[in-house]
């Protein structure tokens, strides 16, 4: 089945210790997104890639970086995690950008705990 | 600013019908999405509306009124597995998705 895969599902890190979350997709979609979602809040868009074109949201902290080495994979790097970065990190994909009907499909998420 | 409003929490009975409302104020409109999100899991796509009216898909229906900036998700014949959060999201003039915080739906036997 075509899908969006995220690893790991659960990640525990220490305050200030860098962490990398990964996402892969077999849907052959052009666009990939990283969201941060805290409990009972709306997903917050951090980055998105249209193919290899990188788009950083204006209010995404510098502590967060992303890489998309090829169309199937995308990584989220948190350089120095703080307690406020504990959240669910969701990866999503969509076929194209700039089209109203384009639907985003989500991976299962990585829950990050910062000790 | 851009804003999506949904009730924080609703409770309904198994077998009944529930309507979850969403109002929005966005810069432009290119469609409205409803997603279902079970606790600790990722959102899954339910419906998309871009024209006024009702879209029916099995037990779930979604309605849109663009002039009123209003949508609702209607769930019929509620089942215990429908206990989840339901998120409303609107695509603005830049085709960016603006998300609501979601409505937590609790189903009681």
Interface residues (C-beta under 8 A of the other chain):
Chain A: X40 X41 X42 X43 X45 X88 X90 X97 X98 X99 X100 X101 X102 X103 X104 X105 X106 X107 X108 X109 X111
Chain B: X4 X8 X30 X31 X33 X40 X41 X42 X43 X44 X45 X48 X50 X85 X87 X91 X95 X96 X97 X99 X100 X101 X102 X104
